[in-house]
Amino acid sequence: MKRMVSGIKPTGQLHLGSYLGALKHFVEYQNEYDMYIFVANLHCITVYQKPEELKKNLIDCIALYIACGLDPKRTTIFLQSDVKEHAQLGWIMNCNTYLGELNRMTQFKDKQAKGEQGLTGGIYTYPSLMSADILLYDADYVPVGDDQKQHVELCRDVAMRFNNRYGDTFIVPEPLIAKVGARIMSLNDPTKKMSKSDNNDKGCIYLLDDLKKVRKKIMSAKTDDVAKVQYDPINQPGIANLMQIASAFTNESFDELTAKFDGKGYGDFKKYVADIVCAELEVIQSRYHDIVDSGMINTILENGAIKATAIAKAKLDEVQRKIGIEVK
Ligand code: AQP
């Protein structure tokens, strides 16, 4: 069975982009692949997080993984920091990644270009930790949203470099990016990715948002005056984004959606999208509350950490032997 690994940063509440770009696919893949899904808590501290809020977000993130359909019997679910090998291999990967490669990573470049203050060394080098997250598990595939493709490509380059230097050690992984939903945009600025750290609440649908609020956000999503439901991301980015959302939920093609709303107004289309999104979120939210109340989260994390550590430790031992930092 081929193996997959991926994770989500609990930098805030998970949103529709995290769901459609990542989580929903994790759930589909768990029947066919040996899945390792972690909560990327080491990645999220690259930006300051208030400790109490972070702890709540961690718990919510795990509960949402399960509420969205990840099955702890089929998928190994764990907290990144519970498997110490991530940080250890992360350092080794950092020592095998060139400055020029890190300088090219667009997420860091964008933050720097925007003049964001207080950027940390962690933000700059997190692609190296991400390489370790993947390579520790001999993952064949990494299901990610479009924004993470560049980091998986860097991971491939570093894995090949390491294999050339030290002999075959790592499987060179491939990114797996869905055709629909790989980049869900902000509802009130559809030129920007929907993001946890976007301070504008109106643009982002959080999975735990009150459903009335969800409906309101969708009904007031920014559109255009073309007045036709058709897939044209350049001239109609808001409508294209809503079409992506609808299609990711229902599997309808863009042509089918265009035909369905031929001669109808944007209000009808938005109501359709809101109905679909709210129906699915209602189920997720009800499961989420049951999971939080059940107290099962600690057990899931303990079991996940044991299973993940067994694999990660063997790989790190092999790496340390090969690079010559061990005496035994
Ligand atoms: N808007 C999105 N559309 C599609 N996929 C997305 N993903 C994130 N946002 C979207 C995918 O979800 C997975 C987990 O991402 P992450 O939360 O670890 O990091 P991120 O991409 O940096 O997400 P955010 O919300 O933008 O977080 P902040 O604001 O903290 O940086 C990844 O596979 C990602 O591609």
Boltz pocket constraint, residues with backbone or C-beta under 6 A from the ligand:
constraints:
  - pocket:
      binder: B
      contacts: [[A, 7], [A, 8], [A, 9], [A, 10], [A, 11], [A, 12], [A, 16], [A, 17], [A, 18], [A, 19], [A, 20], [A, 21], [A, 22], [A, 23], [A, 40], [A, 143], [A, 144], [A, 145], [A, 146], [A, 147], [A, 148], [A, 181], [A, 182], [A, 183], [A, 184], [A, 185], [A, 193], [A, 194], [A, 195], [A, 196], [A, 197], [A, 198]]
      max_distance: 6.0
